[in-house]
Amino acid sequence: MLRKTFSMLLLAGVAACGAPDHRTAEPAAPLAVTPPAERAAAPVVRRDLPDRPVPPVSATPAPGSRPAPPPIAGAVTVPADAIYVCVVDESGTRRQTVIEFVPKVHELCRRHPEMGPCQYERNACRASGGRVFAAGGQEITMATEAEYDRKVMRVRFRAN
């Protein structure tokens, strides 16, 4: 009887929540840029590169298929000694933000990109609607992130 009551309450709670309406969702907030006055003391500095027009892309998804993220047309500018660039294409312009770390973290992220501080900044870029590119113009996709997670997951505990 208790199990049946709990199940009914759980079902009513889930039904009351409902699914979020993605049509009214607000657009992602842009990646915050570090003000010039705070850059000397900041552990992570995000600075904008000049905006550039987005080159036209003529790729149409197949009917009934899941749309893939649009390819980044043209070169992504990655400054020398930078590890990551966050690229956001919106309203005909490309906004590129360089993500720079303090020297100790910079070296850590260069050698071990799977570490937490590096992943945090990449996820912050994606949360703002951007795509992350590493030196050489290589995109850090979610498949790459899964590979990083596989590297650092040594033990998984499961509750029975």
N, C-alpha and C positions, 0 to 999 in steps of 0.2 A: 504494500500500500504506500509506504514511504517512497519507494523508488518510483512509483507511478506519479505521485504528487510532484516529486522533484523533476521528473521528465516534463510534466505539463508546465511547470513554472519556467523551466529552461526554454521550452519551445515558445512560450508566451513572451519571454524576454527577448529572444532572438527576433521574433516577428515584430516586436515593438521597435526594435532598433532600425530595421530596414536597411536597404543598401544605400550607400552614398550616391548622390546624383552628380555624375562626373560632368554633366553639361554646364552646371553652375559653379564648378570648382574654379577658384581663383588661379590665375597664372602663377607660376613659380616666381618667388622673389629673386632678384638678381644676386649674384655672388657679391658679398660685401668687399669693398676695396679698402685697404689700409690707408688712412689719411697720412700725408707726407710727414706731419709732425710726430706721429707715433711709430714710424718705421724703424727708427734706431733701436727702440726697446722692445719691439714686437717679436715674439717667437716665430710667427708666420707672417709673411708680408705678401699681400695680394695687390698687384698693380696692373692697371690696364695698359694694353698695347693700343696703338691707334686703330679705330674702327675701319673696316674695309668693306666694300660692297660684296655681296654674296654672288658668286658666279652662278649662272642659271644651270639647273640640273634637269635633264629630260628623262627621268625614270618614273614609270608608272607601275604600280603594283598589279599583279595578276588578280583578276576578279575572284573574290572569295578567299584570298590569302591574307594573312596577317601582315599589315604594313610594317616594313622594316624601317629603322631610323634612316633618314635620308643620308646619302653619302656626303662626306665633306669634299666639296669640289674645290680645287685649287690647293695651294700649299698652306699648311699651318705654320705660322712663325713661332719657332721655339728658340728663344735667345740662348746664347752660349752660357753654359753652366747652369741652366734652368732644368729642373726635373720634370715639371708638369705645366701644361697650359690648359686652361678651361676655355672651351670654345662654345659660344652661343650664337646661333644664327637666328635672327628674328627681324621681321619687318624690313627685309632687304639689306641688312647690315650684319657683319660678323663682328662680334665683340670677343676679344681674346684677353684673358686675364692670366698673367704669369703668377704661379704659386712658388714662393721662395721660402726656405726654411733657415733657421739659425745654423751655423756651421756643423754642430754635432748631429743635428737631426738631418741636415742635408746629406751628410755622408752616410748616415744610417739608411735613409730612403734610397740613396743611389745603390747601395750594396744589397739591401733587403727591402724591396718595395712592398712586401707583404705585411710589414709592421704597422701597428695601430695609428701612429700620427700621420703616416702617408695615406693610409686607407681613409682616415677621417676627412682629410682634405679632398680626396677624390670623390667621396660620397657627398660632401658639401657642394661640390661643383655640380654633380648630377642632380642634387635636390633643387638647385637653382635653374634647372633646365638645360644644363650644359653637357658637353662631352669632353672627356679627359684625354689629352694627348701627351705622350712622353717625348723625350729627345729623339730626333729622327723622324718625327711625324707619326709614330706608331700609336694607334688608339688603344687605350686601356678600357676594354669592354667588360661586361659582366662575366663573360666566359674567362677572361684573364683574371678577374677577381676571384672566381671559383677556383682557379688553379692556385692562386695565392693562398686561399683558405685551405686547400688540400695540403699545401706545404706546411702550414703552421699547426694544423690539427693533428696532434700526436695521439691523443687518447680521447675517446668519447664515452661519457658515463650515461647509462640509460637506467631510468627507474623502472622497476618491474611492478 
